[in-house]
């Protein structure tokens, strides 16, 4: 059938509307002409429907046409349910990305990190400072927490997160203790944690941990005092930085931790040691070294004799004087 001039004009107009309307309708789905903006938190409750999710996306300012979103989701999206959880979504993202993120369950991962060598008072302070956790938390027993990064849910009790940290330490000790080498001088898991906490506080250089553990193992084996400064500082600050030099009176004070007064280990851990330091005291490096001192580069220099150590100490003091630190 041949269309009249008017019919041809109407058909052309309809085709023009389709040519304009379809891209406009699909634009937000594919992100055409949308600039990325700030991220916002978005919660999907359990059992949420596509309709409720679309309404929530509109309330969060992520979409502006929930009916259009639902239509495009049914026509072009995957046939999968959205997953419950807390998400971080960026404004201006293509709508299809919102749907795929929610269907894949790519929830926001909240995490809290406990650095190696932190004392328990600092662990408790970090937990209390995390506003997305709830409830009180007590300072845990020293050495009972495994330094690591832990994920948590918004609103989770602080005590529950702490319990996971302590459970991780128990699992780690149970795993590593049976692997201890014959060269290890510790006779119990408790002793392993105490010595590992000293190693942790004495060096931040990963490659040195077994060497430092070897030095302390030699001194314990030979009945030589450990002379570890961190054991003097711990009862003063409970693991927080001292912020000054140790006083002679503090070196003479018997606190049960002071390893300058008597040979052997202190009465308890002075920090929460990491897995690597625990492994180091259970398998110390074979060495004849009995001493070590800072090398001025972030690490230490080791010595087998007192004469050699004294020369190293003089070099360290000369370097500190050169730097204006003494």
Beta strands, then each sheet from edge to edge (+ up, - down):
strand 1: 39-44
strand 2: 85-90
strand 3: 110-113
strand 4: 149-152
strand 5: 291-294
strand 6: 300-303
sheet 1: 1+ 2-
sheet 2: 3+ 4-
sheet 3: 5+ 6-
end
